[in-house]
Amino acid sequence: MLRLLGIAFALLLGATPALAESFAFPGGFTSREIQTNGTTIHVRVGGKGPAVVLLHGYGETGDMWVPMAAELARDHTVVVPDLRGMGLSTKPAGGYDKKTQAGDVAGVLDTLKIERADVVAHDIGNMVAYAFAAQNPSRVTRLVLIDAPLPGVGPWDELLKNPLLWHFRFGGPDMERLVAGRERIYLDRFWNEFSATPARFTEAARVHYAALYARPGAMHAGFSQFAAFDQDAIDNRAFLATGGKLTMPVLALGGSTSFGPMMATVARAAAENVTEGVVPDSGHWIMEENPAATVRMVRAFLDKPL
């Protein structure tokens, strides 16, 4: 009975309950451990057709994309990595600047013999996706950036003044000791404060991700993602200075109670051809809070002819 009530509740929220609850990718998806660029990236691959890469952010892993992957795999080859140091990918000591992680993405695609792909990204994934697109513009057909800034680009300096973003400067060994064994408490802060409706980031999802971030080295890797922002800002400014703005079509999506239309402002500082969108009834955690709308908006953008 409780399971049926949970499924009914998820349907009311527009979720894909069976997939989201188990974090199991649809049939036909396989997992691979791809060694590249000095690390090993855990990757799920499924579907058939033009390639699309889904890049997750902090507080989640590639598992966040299960509903999106299920939809796009109907007519795409879907590639879902865990970023360096996160999820089931290995956790090297360094390489958390997004320029290096863009090399991880390139290595994954090279191994899979994929030359070009659409790229859909959220949070930290945005930063990796931008670095990849800036360095490999001919390999990115379309780019979707969802609800996170780009270091050094557009309103970055103003966004850093937001007190909600104090965690950008929170890190180091003392901070790691503070959260050791308390990963769930630390992550609940993100899931609660950045949600329009915290209950939509379900208990099952919290347990799932907290366990992954409690794995050895995971919190160190997470803090390292943020510690690299100063270098990322230097790299991004150099990309813009030498290569100019991105020219491929870009969809900029913000959660209605999070970045909202500001996401398009961020994207227009880095790209010439930007479509603006707002995910309704959602904060930062778009795939937890309103997956149906997010999938629909991304699908519509990817289906547009070039």
DAJOGI-V15303 format. One record per helix or strand of 2 or more residues. SS is the DSSP state (h for helix, s for strand). FROM is the first residue (numbers start at 1). LEN is the number of residues. If there is no record, write none. Layout:
ss = [SS/SS]
from = [FROM/FROM]
len = [LEN/LEN]
This chain:
ss = [h/h/s/s/s/h/s/h/s/h/h/s/h/h/h/h/h/h/h/h/s/h/s/h/h]
from = [2/17/30/39/50/62/76/98/117/124/137/140/156/163/173/183/198/203/218/229/249/262/274/286/291]
len = [11/6/7/9/6/11/6/14/6/12/3/7/4/7/7/11/3/11/10/15/7/7/6/4/13]
